[in-house]
């Protein structure tokens, strides 16, 4: 159902926290925000949604996930893309950047080509996938984690730029280990067209600082697959803190201890913290054997591990639940919400389109009750079936 107004809700406005406000929507975008209510036309109609007793948040933005609902992004099919979008939207995540894995570049090219074709055939305003995250293959063999070591290679900016051009600029962020030969120059070149993130790395503090000075501005799933933060060797974490870089946290309760999550929100500028899911195809599917890129993954409970090993291989938690975990861990709710909405949107250049509630932004919204139960999802001004 198309929505033209949302009235009587308590709306999350970035910089203002929650305020009483009415919203007007035109052609899939927010046209007006009336703080303390008082929209220009108080009459109700079939396109007016009464949000009395509910909170209205921006739709969540997940810039790092690999799959969900039984599908992996690297399948590279319209069926997989559509299933991933449907699962994410049903859980309040209205914008995603699915991530590739370390694979042969020809295979990455096929996935990007298919994703771009999918994007071009769909109504752009209703797309959940607004870009792609390139995680690999320019990563360290010593901190490869769940990345397939067979496909790791030295940085090649020309190859990435070709992928970027062929896919219509679909990649918005790429992960690179800065200690690799040619990595600093690669970071310098690629940072002109996309966000560059430090990831899967053995870099020390000095090398990470060099990478940030060259144009890197982001850290992929901080603490995981990198050197630890030590008092005489602070590594990437210390360099990120000193460089005001954006940092991702997988807040699934497995990858990071709650104390670490609380510490990051105290140490870092809250506007630079980004919650991600790093979810895999088994998310929402229960226990079993699944795939991540070209490798098998065992899922048991809330743990995903490379088949037959104890190596964590992404998560089985969606971003909405990661945000809820952060709040349960003691992160102030306004900061947790920002870390799942405007912060990730800004980090990949989408903050002029999604991630906040203001005139001109996409009417991508979620409605929750006082217990954070999802009560409604609006995508580009269209109300979806979650509404009770």
Secondary structure, DSSP 8 states (H G I E B T S, - for coil): -B-SEEEEEEEEETTTEEEEEEEEEETTEEEEEEETS--S-----TTEEE-TT-EEEE-EEEEEE-EETTEEGGG--HHHHHHHHHHHHHTTEEEEEEE--S--HHHHHHHHHHHHHHHHHS-GGG-SEEEEEEE-SS--GGG-TTS-GGG-----HHHHHHHHHHTTS-EEEEEE-TTSTTHHHHHHHHTTTSEEEE-S----HHHHHHHHHHT--EETTTTTTS----SS--HHHHHHHHHT-EEEEE-SSSSS-HHHHHHHHHHS-GGGEEEE--B-TTTTT-SEEEEETTEEEEEETTEEEETTS--B-SBS--HHHHHHHHHHTT--HHHHHHHTTHHHHHHTT-TTTSSS-STTSB--EEEE-TT--EEEEEETTEE-TT--
